[in-house]
Amino acid sequence: MFIDRKAEIAALDDRVESPRAEFVVIYGRRRIGKTTLLLEFLRRHDGIYLLARETSEMENLRRFSQKIAQFFKDEFLKRNPFQNWDAFFEYLYQKSSSRRFIVAIDEFPYLVQANRALPSILQEYWDTKLSKSKIFLIICGSSVSMMEKLLGYKSPLYGRRTAQIKLRPMDFFSAREFLPRYDIEDFVKAYGILGGTPAYLLEFNDRQDIRRNLMDYFRLDSFLYGDARFILMEELDKPRNYFAILEAIAKGRTTLGEIINETGLERATVGKYLSVLIDLDFVKREVPVTASWKSRKGRYYIKDPYFAFWFRYVHPNVDLIETGEGETVVEFVMEDLNQYLGTIFEGIVKEYLHRLNKEGELPFKFTKIGRWWHKNEEIDLVALNEREKRALFVEVKWKELNEGEAKRILKDLERKSELIGLEGWNKSYGVVAKGVERKEKVRENHLAWDLQDCELPLPYG
């Protein structure tokens, strides 16, 4: 079953029809679904999938020769495999000189590790021959840092690609399709634990409740338990300091000063490591929605719920899990989960408002949205259209609200909105909660949504 990735598949499909040679780079963290995307694309359009291994150059060339020989029914190539990359690229050029030919090379960084000259060899063949053919070449990799170096200014391949796709975790609504038997509340909990990475979503069984799935998570042999460490160790040098920073953020230490105090690291060290974590998509920096990006009020958050959950509950409790006391950790998680889900739910609501905005179901079309804070005052989401001078203020609560509570929250929201200083703007106010009692009454004067509004029809049940 192939779920979502509609934009990525559509972009690749469009390029198949292009009359020119295509050189597409696809990259993203492990488990994100790159291979599934490639195989689905090749299923729709006949082509060759070549998976590099962490082995010798000659072994990869031999394996590639066998796959290509099988595709073209080339007995000579089967008996006489490529001896070098020049022969490989020359063969691709000959086969694509007069017809569209798709070849996807997965885990390309393994090939570069075995032969550092490979990007230069590919550059030469692209410039002199392949760019004048009808080839559709895809290179794909899981090492985000290495793939971005291959795309960078100092790389021989700089400027050669005709397109690139950085595959990211699925959003909440796309991820929903992986666990259709859960009701919407349980899926929010599952998403808060797993995020939108397909391989992680497939680890949960939606015929079991959240607690039972967590019991499987907190086992020594669990894929979910071990994979965060594996991913981070692969991408990061000196992981100990990175782990300390990520654990501090997961505990709610979101300002630079708080992270420095929690970790005991020097300011320059923390700043440098945060920059790396942001570049690798593990961390995001936010400023108040009305502030400049250069604002000193920046806060840092772990971007992916899977890593946020792992650093809040798994990393600090490794000793318990390693001694077979995972059940103790599960009990703690179940007691604390609603508090943790507050921030996760804010992110989901932000996605929901983007969907409403796209569909024109809000009082106006906003052009930016984000949190706002000043001193001890905070508004969960503020959506702005600066040209039209219109603003929407939204409070998000991961709990059930009765009519009175919802109206009190909205009244306080009106007070806080005055602190932003948008005099003369048209202002709207809304509340989003797990549930809102007498929602229609609240909607007489304000906007109100709850989990049932966030539920979308699934393509299957």
C-alpha positions as CSV (number, residue, x, y, z in Angstrom):
1,M,0.0,0.0,0.0
2,F,1.5,3.3,-1.1
3,I,0.3,6.2,1.1
4,D,0.4,9.9,0.2
5,R,3.6,11.4,-1.3
6,K,1.3,12.8,-4.0
7,A,3.3,16.0,-4.6
8,E,6.6,14.0,-4.9
9,I,5.2,11.4,-7.3
10,A,3.5,14.1,-9.3
11,A,6.8,16.1,-9.6
12,L,8.6,12.9,-10.9
13,D,5.7,12.0,-13.2
14,D,5.8,15.4,-14.8
15,R,9.5,15.2,-15.5
16,V,9.1,11.8,-17.2
17,E,7.3,13.7,-20.0
18,S,10.1,16.2,-20.3
19,P,12.1,16.0,-23.5
20,R,15.4,16.8,-21.8
21,A,17.7,14.7,-19.7
22,E,16.8,14.7,-16.0
23,F,19.1,14.4,-13.0
24,V,17.1,14.3,-9.9
25,V,18.5,14.1,-6.3
26,I,16.3,12.6,-3.6
27,Y,17.4,12.5,0.0
28,G,16.2,12.4,3.6
29,R,16.6,10.6,6.8
30,R,16.5,6.8,7.0
31,R,13.0,5.2,7.4
32,I,11.4,8.3,5.8
33,G,10.1,6.3,2.7
34,K,12.6,7.2,0.0
35,T,13.0,3.6,-1.3
36,T,9.2,3.1,-1.3
37,L,8.8,6.4,-3.3
38,L,11.4,5.2,-5.9
39,L,9.9,1.8,-6.3
40,E,6.4,3.2,-6.7
41,F,7.7,5.6,-9.4
42,L,9.5,2.8,-11.2
43,R,6.4,0.6,-11.0
44,R,4.5,3.3,-12.9
45,H,7.3,4.0,-15.4
46,D,9.5,1.1,-16.3
47,G,13.1,1.5,-15.2
48,I,16.0,0.1,-13.2
49,Y,16.4,0.3,-9.4
50,L,20.0,-0.1,-8.2
51,L,20.7,-0.4,-4.5
52,A,24.3,0.4,-3.4
53,R,25.7,-1.6,-0.6
54,E,28.4,-0.7,1.9
55,T,30.9,-3.0,0.1
56,S,33.7,-2.7,-2.4
57,E,33.4,-0.7,-5.6
58,M,33.9,-3.8,-7.7
59,E,31.2,-5.7,-5.9
60,N,28.7,-2.8,-6.5
61,L,29.7,-2.6,-10.1
62,R,29.2,-6.4,-10.5
63,R,25.7,-6.3,-8.9
64,F,24.7,-3.3,-11.0
65,S,25.9,-5.1,-14.2
66,Q,23.7,-8.0,-13.4
67,K,20.6,-5.9,-12.8
68,I,21.1,-3.9,-16.0
69,A,21.9,-6.9,-18.1
70,Q,18.7,-8.6,-16.9
71,F,16.7,-5.4,-17.7
72,F,18.1,-5.2,-21.3
73,K,18.6,-9.0,-21.7
74,D,22.2,-8.3,-22.5
75,E,24.1,-11.6,-22.2
76,F,27.5,-10.0,-23.0
77,L,27.2,-7.6,-20.1
78,K,26.1,-10.5,-17.8
79,R,29.3,-12.3,-18.7
80,N,31.5,-9.2,-18.7
81,P,30.5,-6.8,-15.9
82,F,31.6,-3.2,-15.7
83,Q,35.2,-2.8,-14.4
84,N,34.9,1.0,-13.6
85,W,32.4,3.9,-13.5
86,D,33.5,5.2,-16.9
87,A,32.2,1.9,-18.5
88,F,29.0,2.1,-16.4
89,F,28.1,5.7,-17.4
90,E,29.1,5.1,-21.0
91,Y,26.6,2.2,-21.1
92,L,23.9,4.4,-19.6
93,Y,24.6,7.0,-22.3
94,Q,24.4,4.5,-25.1
95,K,21.1,3.1,-23.9
96,S,19.5,6.6,-23.4
97,S,20.8,8.4,-26.5
98,S,17.6,7.7,-28.4
99,R,15.0,6.7,-25.8
100,R,13.9,7.7,-22.3
101,F,15.6,5.4,-19.8
102,I,15.0,5.7,-16.0
103,V,17.7,4.5,-13.6
104,A,17.6,5.1,-9.8
105,I,20.7,4.6,-7.7
106,D,19.8,4.3,-4.0
107,E,22.2,4.9,-1.2
108,F,24.6,6.7,-3.5
109,P,26.8,7.9,-0.6
110,Y,28.0,4.3,-0.2
111,L,29.5,4.5,-3.7
112,V,31.2,7.8,-2.9
113,Q,32.7,6.3,0.2
114,A,34.3,3.6,-1.9
115,N,35.5,6.0,-4.6
116,R,35.8,9.7,-3.7
117,A,36.3,10.5,-7.4
118,L,32.8,9.3,-8.4
119,P,31.1,12.7,-8.2
120,S,33.8,14.1,-10.6
121,I,33.4,11.1,-12.9
122,L,29.6,11.7,-13.0
123,Q,30.1,15.4,-13.5
124,E,32.2,14.8,-16.6
125,Y,29.8,12.3,-18.1
126,W,26.8,14.6,-17.4
127,D,28.5,17.6,-18.9
128,T,29.8,15.8,-22.0
129,K,27.2,13.1,-22.8
130,L,24.4,12.3,-20.4
131,S,22.9,15.9,-20.4
132,K,22.5,15.5,-24.2
133,S,20.7,12.2,-23.9
134,K,17.2,11.2,-22.8
135,I,18.2,9.7,-19.5
136,F,16.2,10.1,-16.3
137,L,18.9,9.6,-13.6
138,I,18.0,9.6,-9.9
139,I,20.5,9.4,-7.1
140,C,19.2,8.9,-3.6
141,G,20.8,8.9,-0.2
142,S,20.0,8.7,3.5
143,S,23.0,10.5,4.9
144,V,21.5,14.0,4.9
145,S,24.9,15.7,5.6
146,M,26.7,13.9,2.8
147,M,23.8,14.4,0.3
148,E,23.8,18.1,1.0
149,K,27.6,18.3,0.5
150,L,27.0,16.6,-2.9
151,L,24.5,19.4,-3.7
152,G,26.8,22.1,-2.3
153,Y,28.8,24.8,-4.0
154,K,32.1,23.0,-3.6
155,S,30.8,19.7,-5.0
156,P,31.6,18.7,-8.6
157,L,27.9,18.0,-9.0
158,Y,26.9,21.5,-8.0
159,G,24.5,23.0,-10.6
160,R,24.1,19.7,-12.5
161,R,20.9,18.4,-11.0
162,T,17.6,19.4,-12.7
163,A,15.6,18.8,-9.5
164,Q,15.9,17.8,-5.9
165,I,13.4,16.4,-3.4
166,K,14.2,16.4,0.3
167,L,11.8,13.9,1.7
168,R,10.4,14.8,5.1
169,P,8.1,13.0,7.6
170,M,4.4,12.9,6.6
171,D,2.1,15.4,8.2
172,F,-0.5,14.4,10.7
173,F,-3.3,14.0,8.2
174,S,-1.3,11.8,5.8
175,A,0.1,9.8,8.7
176,R,-3.5,9.1,9.8
177,E,-3.9,6.6,7.0
178,F,-1.3,4.2,8.6
179,L,-3.5,3.6,11.7
180,P,-7.1,3.9,10.6
181,R,-8.6,1.7,13.3
182,Y,-7.6,4.2,16.1
183,D,-10.1,6.9,16.9
184,I,-8.8,10.4,16.4
185,E,-7.8,10.9,20.1
186,D,-5.7,7.7,20.1
187,F,-4.2,8.6,16.8
188,V,-3.1,12.0,18.3
189,K,-1.3,10.0,21.0
190,A,0.2,7.6,18.5
191,Y,1.4,10.5,16.3
192,G,2.9,12.2,19.4
193,I,5.0,9.1,20.0
194,L,5.9,8.1,16.4
195,G,5.7,11.3,14.3
196,G,5.1,11.0,10.6
197,T,7.9,8.6,9.6
198,P,6.3,5.6,7.8
199,A,8.7,3.0,9.2
200,Y,7.8,4.0,12.8
201,L,4.0,4.2,12.1
202,L,4.2,0.6,10.8
203,E,5.6,-0.5,14.1
204,F,2.3,0.2,15.9
205,N,-0.6,-2.2,15.7
206,D,-3.9,-0.3,15.8
207,R,-5.7,-3.4,17.0
208,Q,-3.8,-2.9,20.3
209,D,-4.3,0.1,22.6
210,I,-1.5,2.7,23.1
211,R,-0.3,1.1,26.4
212,R,0.2,-2.3,24.8
213,N,2.1,-0.7,21.9
214,L,4.3,1.2,24.3
215,M,5.0,-2.1,26.1
216,D,6.4,-3.4,22.8
217,Y,8.3,0.0,22.3
218,F,10.1,-0.2,25.6
219,R,11.8,-3.5,25.0
220,L,15.5,-3.9,24.4
221,D,15.0,-5.5,21.0
222,S,12.5,-2.9,19.8
223,F,13.2,-1.1,16.6
224,L,11.5,2.1,18.0
225,Y,13.7,2.0,21.1
226,G,17.0,1.7,19.2
227,D,16.5,3.6,16.0
228,A,16.8,7.2,17.3
229,R,20.3,6.5,18.6
230,F,21.2,4.8,15.3
231,I,20.1,7.7,13.2
232,L,21.8,10.3,15.4
233,M,25.0,8.4,15.7
234,E,25.2,8.2,11.9
235,E,24.6,11.9,11.3
236,L,26.5,13.5,14.2
237,D,30.1,13.9,15.4
238,K,30.5,14.0,19.2
239,P,26.9,12.8,19.7
240,R,27.2,13.2,23.6
241,N,26.9,17.0,23.4
242,Y,24.1,16.8,20.9
243,F,22.2,14.3,23.0
244,A,22.6,16.6,26.0
245,I,21.1,19.5,24.0
246,L,18.2,17.5,22.7
247,E,17.4,16.1,26.1
248,A,17.3,19.7,27.5
249,I,14.9,20.8,24.8
250,A,12.7,17.8,25.4
251,K,12.5,18.7,29.1
252,G,11.1,22.1,28.0
253,R,14.4,24.2,28.1
254,T,13.7,26.0,24.9
255,T,15.7,29.3,25.1
256,L,19.4,29.5,24.5
257,G,20.1,30.4,28.1
258,E,18.0,27.6,29.5
259,I,19.8,25.1,27.3
260,I,23.2,26.4,28.4
261,N,22.2,26.2,32.1
262,E,20.8,22.7,31.7
263,T,23.7,21.2,29.8
264,G,26.6,23.1,31.3
265,L,28.1,23.7,27.8
266,E,29.7,26.9,26.6
267,R,27.4,29.4,24.8
268,A,29.5,29.1,21.6
269,T,29.4,25.3,21.7
270,V,25.6,25.2,22.2
271,G,25.1,27.8,19.4
272,K,27.3,25.7,17.0
273,Y,25.5,22.4,17.8
274,L,22.1,24.0,17.5
275,S,23.0,25.2,14.0
276,V,24.0,21.7,13.0
277,L,20.8,20.2,14.5
278,I,18.7,22.8,12.6
279,D,20.5,22.1,9.3
280,L,19.8,18.4,9.7
281,D,16.1,19.0,10.5
282,F,16.2,17.7,14.0
283,V,15.5,21.1,15.7
284,K,13.6,24.2,14.6
285,R,14.0,27.7,15.9
286,E,10.9,29.9,16.4
287,V,10.5,33.6,17.1
288,P,7.2,35.4,18.0
289,V,5.2,35.6,14.8
290,T,5.4,39.4,14.8
291,A,9.1,39.6,15.4
292,S,12.1,39.6,13.0
293,W,13.9,36.4,12.4
294,K,16.9,38.0,14.0
295,S,15.0,38.5,17.3
296,R,16.8,37.4,20.5
297,K,13.6,35.8,21.7
298,G,14.2,32.6,19.7
299,R,13.0,29.3,21.2
300,Y,14.2,25.9,20.1
301,Y,12.0,22.8,19.6
302,I,12.6,19.2,18.5
303,K,11.0,19.1,15.1
304,D,10.0,15.4,14.9
305,P,7.6,14.0,17.5
306,Y,9.4,10.7,17.4
307,F,12.7,12.3,18.6
308,A,10.8,14.6,21.0
309,F,9.2,11.6,22.7
310,W,12.5,9.6,22.6
311,F,14.5,12.3,24.4
312,R,11.7,13.0,26.9
313,Y,11.0,9.4,27.9
314,V,13.5,7.0,26.5
315,H,17.0,8.6,26.7
316,P,16.6,9.6,30.4
317,N,15.4,6.1,31.3
318,V,17.8,3.9,29.5
319,D,19.0,2.3,32.7
320,L,15.5,1.1,33.6
321,I,14.9,-0.2,30.1
322,E,18.2,-1.9,29.9
323,T,17.5,-3.8,33.1
324,G,14.1,-5.0,31.8
325,E,12.0,-2.4,33.7
326,G,10.3,-1.0,30.6
327,E,6.9,-1.4,32.2
328,T,7.8,1.1,34.8
329,V,8.7,3.6,32.1
330,V,5.4,2.9,30.3
331,E,3.4,3.7,33.5
332,F,5.3,7.0,33.8
333,V,4.6,7.8,30.2
334,M,0.9,7.1,30.5
335,E,0.7,9.4,33.5
336,D,2.6,12.2,31.8
337,L,1.4,11.8,28.2
338,N,-1.4,14.4,28.2
339,Q,1.1,17.1,29.4
340,Y,3.5,16.1,26.6
341,L,0.8,16.1,24.0
342,G,-0.1,19.8,24.6
343,T,2.8,21.0,22.3
344,I,2.1,18.1,19.8
345,F,-1.5,19.2,19.5
346,E,-0.5,22.8,18.8
347,G,1.5,21.5,15.8
348,I,-1.5,19.5,14.6
349,V,-3.8,22.4,14.9
350,K,-1.4,24.6,13.0
351,E,-1.5,22.0,10.2
352,Y,-5.3,22.0,10.4
353,L,-5.5,25.8,10.1
354,H,-3.2,25.6,7.0
355,R,-5.7,23.2,5.5
356,L,-8.7,25.5,6.3
357,N,-6.7,28.4,4.9
358,K,-6.0,26.6,1.7
359,E,-9.7,25.7,1.3
360,G,-10.8,29.2,2.1
361,E,-12.7,28.2,5.3
362,L,-11.3,30.9,7.6
363,P,-12.5,34.5,7.9
364,F,-9.5,35.5,5.7
365,K,-6.4,34.1,4.0
366,F,-3.5,34.3,6.3
367,T,0.1,34.7,4.9
368,K,1.9,33.6,8.1
369,I,1.2,31.8,11.3
370,G,3.0,31.1,14.5
371,R,3.3,31.4,18.2
372,W,3.5,34.8,20.0
373,W,5.0,35.5,23.4
374,H,6.3,38.4,25.5
375,K,7.5,38.0,29.1
376,N,4.9,35.8,30.8
377,E,2.2,36.2,28.2
378,E,1.7,33.8,25.3
379,I,-0.7,33.0,22.5
380,D,-0.6,29.6,21.0
381,L,-1.2,30.6,17.4
382,V,-1.5,33.9,15.6
383,A,-2.4,34.0,11.9
384,L,-1.8,37.2,10.1
385,N,-2.5,38.9,6.7
386,E,-0.4,42.0,6.9
387,R,-1.6,43.5,3.6
388,E,-5.3,43.3,4.6
389,K,-4.5,44.0,8.3
390,R,-6.4,41.0,9.6
391,A,-5.4,38.7,12.4
392,L,-6.7,35.4,13.9
393,F,-5.8,34.5,17.5
394,V,-6.2,30.9,18.6
395,E,-5.8,29.1,21.9
396,V,-5.1,25.3,21.8
397,K,-6.0,23.1,24.8
398,W,-5.5,19.3,25.0
399,K,-8.5,18.8,27.2
400,E,-12.2,18.8,27.3
401,L,-13.8,22.2,27.6
402,N,-17.3,23.1,28.7
403,E,-19.0,26.1,27.2
404,G,-18.1,28.4,30.1
405,E,-14.4,27.4,30.0
406,A,-14.2,28.0,26.3
407,K,-15.8,31.4,26.6
408,R,-13.4,32.4,29.5
409,I,-10.4,31.3,27.4
410,L,-11.7,33.4,24.4
411,K,-12.2,36.4,26.7
412,D,-8.6,36.2,28.0
413,L,-7.4,35.7,24.4
414,E,-9.0,39.1,23.5
415,R,-7.1,40.7,26.4
416,K,-3.8,39.2,25.3
417,S,-4.3,40.1,21.7
418,E,-4.2,43.8,22.7
419,L,-0.7,43.3,24.0
420,I,0.6,42.7,20.4
421,G,-0.3,46.2,19.3
422,L,-2.2,45.6,16.1
423,E,-4.3,48.8,16.4
424,G,-6.8,49.2,13.6
425,W,-6.6,45.5,12.5
426,N,-9.7,43.3,12.0
427,K,-9.4,40.6,14.7
428,S,-10.9,37.1,15.0
429,Y,-10.7,34.7,17.9
430,G,-10.8,30.9,18.2
431,V,-10.3,28.0,20.5
432,V,-9.4,24.4,19.6
433,A,-9.6,21.6,22.2
434,K,-9.9,17.9,22.5
435,G,-13.6,18.5,22.9
436,V,-15.8,21.6,23.2
437,E,-19.1,21.3,24.9
438,R,-22.0,23.2,23.2
439,K,-19.6,24.1,20.4
440,E,-22.4,25.7,18.3
441,K,-23.1,28.2,21.1
442,V,-19.5,29.1,21.3
443,R,-19.5,29.6,17.5
444,E,-22.2,32.2,17.7
445,N,-19.5,34.9,18.4
446,H,-16.1,33.1,17.9
447,L,-14.5,30.2,16.1
448,A,-14.3,26.9,17.8
449,W,-13.0,23.4,16.7
450,D,-12.3,20.1,18.4
451,L,-10.9,16.7,17.5
452,Q,-14.0,15.7,15.6
453,D,-13.4,18.6,13.2
454,C,-9.9,17.5,12.7
455,E,-10.9,14.0,11.6
456,L,-10.8,13.5,7.9
457,P,-12.5,10.6,5.9
458,L,-10.0,7.8,5.3
459,P,-9.7,6.0,1.9
460,Y,-10.2,2.7,3.7
461,G,-11.4,1.5,7.1
